[in-house]
Amino acid sequence: MLGPVILAASRSDRMRRLISAAPVTKQVVDRFIPGEDVDDIVPVVLDLTGQGLELTMDVVGEDITSPAQAAAARDAYLELVDRLKPLELGTRAEMSVKLSMFGQALPSPTTTLFEGPSGPTPTFRGGHELALENVRPVVEAAAEIGTTVTLDAEDHTTLDSMFAIHEELRKDFPQTGCVIQAYLFRTEADARRLAESGSRVRLVKGAYKEPASVAYQDKHEIDRAYVRILRTLMQGEGYPMIGSHDPRLIAIGQELAHQAGRKPDEYEFQMLYGIRTDEHLRLAAEGHRMRVYTAYGTDWYGYFMRRLAEKPANLRFFARSMLTKG
């Protein structure tokens, strides 16, 4: 029941200031976000891959209010690709991106009040077009070093744009992946379409506060939807990525993969950095592809609060640390 409250707090500037100022916060945040810049993250990449794990890396930050910030987000990912290149890890180290970081939510293009030599001059580009324009060079750079990019899902109002950009990118880079969220009513239809097209698809339960008009609200309904959707993905032509820490869903995923006749390299598990790390290693030791979603950056607040909202144990961990250090 605290999940919606925490998600609301993730959008509160006042709560951001209070939590950011708490002395214990950095220690707790470090559990989920192992660094602030690419220099911090490279040793983490080497450590995890050295243990037989794979990674998908997310440069955190969603509050983009200008085209310049969107371009800076693009450049942060290009810097990451540059640093990954000499490591020659291929798809063992891929990237996850939120299109909101690339300008998806910015206003649509407008024009100035004066006429230039070639007609009205655009003041800036925004929205869907700008996000596609910024993410494409990241996808291109990733392909050049033998890896790929997955487009993260955000709230339901952004998904039509995300799927359209995903489809456009796959024309030249078919390995580009996307994320679908089990709690949304639309997702079973999205899963069928993506499975038929042979896409890489990460399935998660969903971590945004969504209204009852578009999403299941009951945990058991969400779990049942997750299993139905995962069965569709396993029986399809694509590459399923099981994004879950739930032991029951992990076991079901293994069984569905077996029923579909999939080999261990034809699907993978994904979990968050800092959560159930023993399970990461257990799955890898059993021969499964196990990818760790590893976020880094200074704009960590929204990401961190969603991790607390997703699982009560994370909130208890944070509260216990606050009390212990208090």
Secondary structure, DSSP 8 states (H G I E B T S, - for coil): --HHHHHHHTT-HHHHHHHHHSTTHHHHHHHH---SSHHHHHHHHHHHHHTT-EEEEEE------SHHHHHHHHHHHHHHHHHHGGG--GGGEEEEE-GGGGTTTS---EEEEEEETTEEEEEE--HHHHHHHHHHHHHHHHHHTT--EEE---SGGGHHHHHHHHHHHHTT-TT-EEEEETTBTTHHHHHHHHHHHT-EEEEE---S---TTTB--SHHHHHHHHHHHHHHHHHSSSEEEEE---HHHHHHHHHHHHHTT--GGG-EEEEETTSSHHHHHHHHHTT--EEEEEEESS--HHHHHHHHHH-HHHHHHHHHHHHHH-
